[in-house]
Amino acid sequence: MQMSSSRPYLIRALYEWILDNDCTPYLLVSAAHPGTAVPEGFVEGGQIVLNLSPTAIRDLDMDNERICFNGRFGGVAQQVWIPVGAVMAIYARENGQGMVFEIDTETPPPEDQGPGDEPPKPTGRPSLKVVK
């Protein structure tokens, strides 16, 4: 029997663990991943780091498919949508503790994509170090 991905469960658990330890949860996201809606002006090298602290965002919703919330970027309110497969890492800002994930390449292409068109491929690896 094929089990579902453990990634969304790990993200939610690590989010709670980081908050329980009075740290700030940061999410490293591949902005090029299909279905990702993040503020383009804050994307660097195809990636974006997002502060998921309850004081920084509103209406956080994390399920097995996506993470979404409302935030302010440069003073402008914006809704953010992140497919779970686009999450590259979740870690505490204060000490770097958390987890790095491989980019999900199993995500099917968007339905409006024409035949022969390849989805953009994320480049590079996160530059985080695992701290024990």
C-alpha positions in Angstrom: 0.0 0.0 0.0 1.3 3.4 -1.0 1.4 5.9 1.8 0.9 9.6 1.4 3.8 12.0 1.7 5.1 12.7 5.2 6.2 16.2 4.3 3.0 18.1 5.3 2.9 16.3 8.6 6.6 17.0 9.3 6.1 20.7 8.3 3.2 21.1 10.7 5.0 19.3 13.5 8.2 21.3 13.1 6.1 24.5 13.0 4.6 23.7 16.4 7.9 22.6 17.8 9.6 25.8 16.8 6.8 27.9 18.3 6.8 25.8 21.5 10.5 26.7 21.9 9.8 30.4 21.6 11.5 30.7 18.2 10.4 32.2 14.9 9.5 29.6 12.2 10.9 30.4 8.8 10.0 28.6 5.6 12.3 28.4 2.6 10.2 28.0 -0.6 11.0 27.4 -4.3 9.2 30.2 -5.9 9.4 28.5 -9.3 7.4 25.4 -8.2 4.1 25.2 -10.1 1.1 26.6 -8.2 3.3 28.8 -5.9 2.0 32.3 -5.3 4.4 34.5 -3.4 5.4 38.2 -3.6 7.7 38.2 -6.6 9.6 41.3 -5.4 11.0 39.3 -2.5 12.2 36.3 -4.5 16.0 35.9 -4.7 17.6 33.2 -6.8 14.2 31.5 -7.4 13.7 31.1 -3.6 11.9 33.1 -0.9 12.2 32.9 2.9 8.9 33.5 4.7 8.4 34.3 8.4 5.5 32.2 9.6 5.3 33.7 13.1 1.7 34.2 14.3 2.6 37.9 14.8 3.8 38.3 11.2 1.0 36.6 9.3 -2.8 36.0 9.6 -5.2 33.2 8.7 -2.5 30.5 8.4 -3.9 27.3 6.9 -1.7 24.2 6.5 -3.1 21.0 5.1 -1.7 18.1 3.2 -1.7 19.9 -0.1 -0.7 23.5 0.6 0.2 26.3 3.0 -1.6 29.6 2.7 -1.8 32.8 4.8 -2.2 36.5 4.5 0.9 38.7 5.1 2.2 42.1 4.5 5.2 42.6 2.2 6.6 46.1 1.9 3.4 47.3 3.5 1.1 45.7 0.9 -1.3 42.9 2.1 -1.0 39.7 0.0 -2.3 36.2 0.2 0.4 33.5 -0.2 -0.2 30.0 -1.5 2.6 27.4 -1.3 2.2 23.8 -2.5 3.7 21.5 0.1 6.1 20.2 -2.6 7.6 23.7 -2.9 8.8 23.8 0.7 12.5 23.4 0.7 13.0 23.8 4.5 11.4 24.9 7.8 13.7 26.2 10.5 14.0 28.4 13.5 15.4 31.9 12.7 17.2 32.1 16.0 19.3 28.9 15.8 18.7 27.3 12.3 17.3 24.1 13.8 14.7 22.5 11.5 14.6 20.3 8.5 15.6 20.5 4.8 13.4 18.8 2.2 14.1 17.7 -1.4 12.1 19.5 -4.0 9.0 17.5 -5.0 9.5 16.7 -8.7 6.5 14.3 -8.8 4.0 17.2 -8.9 1.9 17.0 -12.1 2.1 20.0 -14.5 -0.7 22.5 -14.4 -3.6 21.5 -16.6 -3.3 24.7 -18.8 0.2 23.8 -19.8 0.6 23.0 -23.5 2.1 19.7 -24.8 5.9 19.8 -24.9 6.1 22.7 -22.5 8.3 21.8 -19.5 7.6 23.3 -16.1 10.4 25.4 -14.7 12.9 23.4 -12.7 14.2 24.7 -9.4 18.0 25.2 -9.4 20.5 24.8 -6.7 20.1 23.5 -3.2 19.2 25.4 0.0 22.2 26.9 1.7 21.1 25.8 5.2 23.2 23.8 7.6 21.5 21.1 9.8 22.3 22.1 13.4 22.0 19.3 16.0 
